[in-house]
């Protein structure tokens, strides 16, 4: 989606928010924060006397109320932001930020945790920064999602929007996304006077694309990591799923549009799991790595490296991704197929069986997808959930739709499905009718050094 189009649509959302704001929200009048101020905002830093490890996950460390911005434009709506204790991909204590917007229809016992698809290597592109007034290029992705958020607020839900990638922007690190999401819900319910949420608030998980990483992993890890949250979940709705990153890297290899995801994944694995893949990179690969490392968002990568391949990124002896042992270990940790089965109902959607581009329409038997996500992997995950005890799985495949158009089709179905879960209606099931998919077994390293 072009930036000019996003800005036009965002302006329309501003008008919608202004028209529907409650009198209390309209009374909030915090000044807009310029991008450079937001980037240095001390709110994001934990500066307490006690070590973070002394706090329980989900503990609120700081809070503030500010004006909700869209593409830097202030609206009459207020947002509550919370700095809270959580954990990173390696299980170490960390501080993160979430944003809560209260229902535009007044008090609500229902909340949707919306996981953004902001996909970036820069912490400045997180949705909380966009809400506070940042207008960075990467922040345009989060701004565009207001088109999904406004209907939720109008339907009476409180909306929780965590910075799923954490404060170091650990791109694609699913387990960390899950901790950030689940602890965000905990934090929101522990600030009931500000958020309107409490320990009895029922919660639905919603996310597309990068947001599906957080949504899927949160649903999978909630029973073990946050059983207190899991018992209040009504379900999870996700679309455009990343399941097995190793498959996706093969799928986008040589893509004219999506191949920039390859260096983003390499950098994300480096950060999240404390490894160093630079010695494996070719001179060109190192150039791309350095260019994207600090400020690379999806908009910096999308279409900027047409035809890029893993082989071009790496030294000749590492042309096979499975020859790089640290990378294999990292992507196996990011494979959603290796996580536990969620215990709550799920709506899983994927686009593009049959969509092809460039040279990657059927690499290594992986099959096709929506241009970046592999349809066979998503079907396999849904079937796996059904086979391991969760028969409340709805699967929808939008044939011939690529990744971006699928988001629109998915949103309508996902919101309707979540509404039924909040209403207590029996979750539909497609178990037994989902076509076969790919193997989701972990990757095996080869003998290369």
Secondary structure, DSSP 8 states (H G I E B T S, - for coil): --HHHHHHHHHHHHHHHHHH--HHHHT-------HHHHHT-GGGS---SS-GGGS-TT-EEEEEEEEEEETTEEEEEEEEEEEEEEE-TTS-EEEEEEEEE--TTS--SEEEEEE----BS-GGGSHHHHHHT---TTHHHHHHTHHHHHHHHHTT-EEEEE-TTTTTT-TT-HHHHHHHHHHHHHHHHT-HHHHS--TT-EEEEEEETHHHHHHHHHHHHHHHH-HHHHTTEEEEEEES----HHHHHHHHTT-SSSTTHHHHHHHHHHHHHT---GGGB-HHHHHHHHHHTTT-BHHHHTTTSTT--HHHHB-GGG-SGGG-HHHHHHHHHT-GGGS---SS-EEEEEE-TTB--TT-TTGGG---BSSSSBHHHHHHHHHHHHHTT---EEEEEETT--HHHHHHHHHHHHHHHHHHHHTT------TT-S------------S--
